[in-house]
Amino acid sequence: MNDKLAKMGMPPTLIWGYIGVLIFMMGDGLELAWISPYLHEQGLSVQQTALLTTCYGVTIAIGSWFSGVLVEVIGPRKVMLLGTLLYIIGHIIFVGLAIPTMSYEMMIPSYAIRGFGYPLFAYSFLVWVAYRSPQKRLGAAVGWFWFVFTGGLSVLGSFYSSITIQLFGHFFTLWTAIIWVLIGTFLAVFVNRDKFELEHKEDGFKAHLKEMGAGITILKREPRVAVACIVRIINQAAQYAFPLFLPIYLSTKGIATTTWLNIWGTIFIANIIFNIIFGALSDKIGWKNTISYIGGVGCAVFTLGLYFIPEIFTGNVFIVGTIGFLWGMCLAGFVPISALVPSLVHDGDKGPAMAILNLGAGLCVFAGPGLVALFYDSIGVQGMMYLIFALYVASAVMTRFLKTPEERGISENKEVV
């Protein structure tokens, strides 16, 4: 069994961690697709639900940055437990007190506290994977991480909710999230027996402050990490921008919103499948090649396809769905960035580098909506699609400058010669 897992690129000692992340993210993400319209039906305005999710996105970004640094300070298990604790505290207040009373003043802080949960839990495990996976199989290992992460958050959570809401209602479904989160935590933290040890780490408050500061100063010492952070933001910005305007556009092209939801689901089925495929492929053809050509160029091409194909084949769900599938497939081309970034720095800087990368993952949550808020009124749907196209092309170019210390050494030697 262990040999089979190793051949597939998954570190055998972390198998329970992967399963735990899958189940945790299923619980954490079960309401994402319907919480805004549900609260709107209960009396909140669109602006209020937008502010609520924005505050949630802010704490996700903060938690994403802290996850990588805290792993090096207190270890991944304690950070993951902290994420679970904050999630449960926020969730109990949000579901137990804020929603029954429809207290908006209570909803914002409780939902924001809840937002710290999954980045501290899941991204800490991603750092764990980065440290414990063989370098030659790191692309496949992080591919498996994004498979379970997205599979839980965007696939299983949505399907589970669609069933339980019909059977028991929204409120009961929200409460069951805690059960899944606790099961995922138990498997990833306690059943998972893999050992995580950091060498040459100092103890004490001053040393911990120094470690926290390293999460910022690395941007000056290693500017390539900052570039990688920008690429990571571009990676999923469209994922959070498209739902705000693309369904409206497609409805004018003969594709109903309910049909769009099925296309959106198809996109992420493709994404989780190719997270594994491209993760493994990247170890053979190169991480940068996979990110720039499949991720950057591929997403750029099919972003334009999502605009022009509905124009040409009005109302043809199959063709539009196929373009969506291909866009979701290419989105998985960015998976190796979680393997590439730790290799850009020396061993002592891996944690801070991953912290910045995780920050980029968190910033996606409101970078996409921010682009729509800033530009949609002035440039419209076509302009937005060209803007996102340009960002993906820029990410492909920037990726080519992300050189490892070994590559930089080879270049320098050639220049000397």
N, C-alpha and C positions, 0 to 999 in steps of 0.2 A: 504493500500500500504506500509506504513512504517513498519507495523508488518511483512509483507512478506519479505521485504528487511532485516529486523533484523534477521529473522529466517534463511535466506540464508547466514548470516554472514557479510552483507554489512551495515555499519553505515548509516542509512537513511538520516542523515543530510549532508552526503558527496556524495550523489548520483550524483549531477551535477559535482563534482570534478572528479569522476571516468569517466563520459562521456567526460568531457573536456580533460582528459589525453588521452583517446582513440583517439579523433579527432586530438589533438596536435601531438601525435606520428605517426598518419597516414600521416600527412603533413611532419613531420620531417624525416620519414624513407622511403618516396616514391622513393628515388633515390638509396638507399643503394645497391640494387641487380644489378644495371646496370650502375652506374656512372663510375666505373673503365673501363669496356670495351668501354663505350661511349667516354671517354676522350682518350683512346688508339686509337680509330678510327679517332679521330680528330688530332692525331699526337704525343701524349705523349707516352713515352716508358713505359714498364711494371714497370721498376724501379722507374720512376717518379710518376706513379699512386700509387705505394706501399708506397713511402715516403709521398705522400699527405694524404693517409688514416692513416698512422702512426702518423703524426702530429695531425690529427683529433682525433685519439685515445688518445693522450697525454692530450689534452684539455678536453676530456670527463672524463678522470681519475681525473684531477684537479677539474673540476666542480662537479664531484660526491662527492669528499671529502668536498668541501666547502658547498655543499647544506645542509648537516646535521647541521653544525656549524652555518651557517648564519640564518637558521630557528630560532635558539634560540637567535640570536642577533637582527634581524629585523622582524621576523615572516615569515610564509610561503608565504603569498600573495605577499610581496615585492620581495622575492627571485624568485618566479615564474615569476613575471613581468620582473625582471632583466634577467632571462633566455630567455624570449620571445624577449626582446629588443636586446640582444646580437645575438640571432639567426637571427633576421630580418636584423640587420646591416651586419653581415657576409654574409647572403644569397644574399642581394642586390648587394654587391660588387662582390661576387663570380659569380652570374648569370648575373648581369648587366654589369660588366666591365671585369672580368677575363676570362670568357669563350668566349665571343665574340671576344676578342683580342688574345685568347689563351696565355695569359701572365701567365707563370708558377710562376713567382716571386710574382704575385698578388694572384694566386690561393691558395698557401700555407697559408699565414696569414688569408685570408678571410674564407677559409674552416675551419681553426683552430678556429677562433672566433665563427663561426657557431656551432662548437662542444661543446661550453659551454652551448648551449641552452637547450637541452633536459635533461641533468642531473640536472641542476638548477631548471628546471620546474618540471619534473616528480619525482625526488627523494626527492624534498622538500615536494611534496604532500604525498609521502610515509612516511616521518617523521610525517606529519600531521595525517595520518591514524594511525600510531603507538601510538600517544598521545591520540587520540580521540576514539579509539576502546576499548570495554570492554576486559579485559585480557583473559577471557575464550573464546572469539570469535576472538581474534587477528589473529590466523592462517588463518581463513576464510577471514578476512578483507584484509590481505596482499595477499591472493590467488586471490581475485578479482582485486587487484592492478596489479598483474603480468598478469592477464587475459587481462585487457584493455591495458597494456603497450605492451605486445608481440602481441596482436591482432592488435593494430594500427601499430606498427613498422614492424613486419614481415609478417603479413597477409593482412590487408586492404591496406597498402601502396603499396605492390607488385601487388595486383589485380587491384587497381586503376591505377597504372602506366601502366600495361599491356594493359589497355583499352585506356587511353588517349594518350599514345605514338603512337598507331596505328591510332588514329583519328586526333591528332594535332601535334605529334612530341615530341621529348625530351625537347626542349627548352621551349615550352609552359607548359609542365608538370612541369618543375622545378619552373616556376613562380607561378603556382597554389598552391605550398606548403605554401606560405605565407598566403593565404586565410584560409586554414585549420588550420594553427597554430594560427591565430588570433581568429577564431571561438572557438577553444579549450581553448584558454586563457580566452576569455570572459565567457565561461560557468564555468570553474574551479575556476576563481578568483572573478568574479562579480555576476554571477547567484548563485553560491555556497555561501550560507549565513551562513554556520557553523562558530562558533566563536572559535578562537584559542587564548588561554590566558596562559601565563607562570607565575607562582607564584614565588615570591622572586627573581626577576631578577633586577639587578642594572642597572642604566643608566650611560651613560658617556663613553668616549673613552677608559679609562683604563679598565673598566668592560668588554667592547667589546674585547679588546686585550686579557684579561684573558680568555674569552670564546673561542676565537680562539686558544689560547694555550692549552686549555683543550682538543681540538681535537687531540692533539699530546700526551700530558702527560697521557691521559687515557690508552695508550698502556703500560705504566710502572705501573700504578695503578691497571689496570685490564688486565693482560696478556691474559685472555680468549678472550677478544675482538680481540686481534691480531690473535689468533688461528681461530676465526670465520671469520676474514678477509681472511685468507688463504683458508679456506673452500669455501668461496664465490668466490674466484678467480678460484679455481678448478672447481666449479660448471659449469661455462660457457666457460672455456678455450677451451674445445673441440669444442664448437659451432663456434669458430673463427679459429680453427686449421683444422678441417675436410674439409672445402671447398677448402683448398689449396692443398690437396693431395688425398683425398678419391675419387673424381670424376675421376681422372686419373687412380687410381687403378681399380675402377669399370668398366671403359671403356675396360680394358683388360679382364674383366669377362663377357663381352656381354651386359653391361648396358651403353647406350649412355649418353652423358652429359645432353641432353635435358630430358631424362628419370630421371636422377639423380636430376634435378631441381624439378620435380614433387614429387620425394621421399622426398627431402628436405622440400618442402611445406607441405607434409603430416606429417612430423616430428613435425612441429610447429602448425599444426592444433591439433594434439594430445596433444602438450604441453599446449596450451591455455585452452583446455577442462579440462585437469587434474590439471592445476593450481588451479582451483576452487575446484575440487573434493578432492585433497590432502590437500588443505588449510583447508577445513572443517574437513576432516578426522583427520588431525594432532591435532585438538583441542580435539579429543576423544582418540586417541592412543598415543599421546605425540609428541611434536615437534621434539625432538631428535631422537625418533624412526623412524619418517617419513623421516628425513634428512639422517640418517645413513643407514637405511635398504633399503628404496625405492630409495632415491637419490644416495647415495654412492655405495652401493652394486648393486642395479639395473642397474645403468649406467655402472658400471664396467663390469657386465656380458654381457650386450648388446653391449658394445663397442667391445668386442672380437667377438660377433656375427656378427657385421658389417664387420669384416675381414674374419672370417671362413665360414660363411654362403654363401657368393658369391663364395668361393672356392668349396664348396660342391654342391651348386645348381647354377651352372654357367648360367647366363642369365635369371634366374627366378625372374622377377621383383616383382611379388606378395610376394614371401617369403622374399626377401631382403627389400621390402617396409614395410612388417609386422615387421621385426626386427627394422627398422628405426622408425616406429610408437611406438614400445615398448621403444626404447631409448628416444624418445621425451616425452613419458609418464613418465618415471622414472626421467627425467630431472626436471619435475615439483615437484618431491619429495623434492627438495631443497627450495621450496617456504617458508616453516615455519622459515627459518633462519632469515627472516625479523621480525618475531615475537619473536624468541628466543633471539636475540642479545639485544634488549632493556631490556629484563627481566634479563640479566646477571649482570646488574648494578643497582644502586639506582636511584631514580627519577631524581636527578640533573645531572646525567651523560648520560641520554638517548640520548640527541642530539649529543654529541661527539661520543657516541658509534655507532649511526646510520651514522655519518659522516665517520667513519672508514669502516663500512659495505658498504656504498655507494662507497667509494674509491675502495674496492675490486670489486664491480660491474663494475667500470670504468676500472680497470686494466685488466679485462678479455679481453678487446678489442685488446690489443696487447700482452698479455701473451700467448695466443694460437698461433698466428703467430710467436712469439718469440721462442717457443718450436720447431716449424717446422724449422725455420731458423738455430737453434743451432744443432738440432739432425738428421734431415731428411736425409742429405747426408751420414751420417755415419751409421745409423741403419735402414733406409728404412721404408716402409709402415708397415711391421710386427712389427718392433721395436717401431714405433710411437704408434701403437695400444696397445702394451704391456705397454708402458710408461704411456699412458692416463689411461689404466686399473689400473695401480699401484697408480696413483694419486687419482682416485676415491676411491680405497680401503683405502688409507691414509686419505681421507676426512671422511670416515665412522668411522674410528678409532678416529680421532681428535674430532669429534662431541660428542663422549661419554664423553669427559672431559669438555664439556661446561655446567657447573653447575650454577644454579641460586643461589643468596644469601640464599634463603630458603633451597635449597638442601645442600649447604655448611654448613649451620647452623645445619641441621639434622645430617650430617656426623660427625661434630665436637662434637655434643652432644653424639652420639653413642660411639665415641672414649673416651670421658670423663667417660661415664658409664662403 
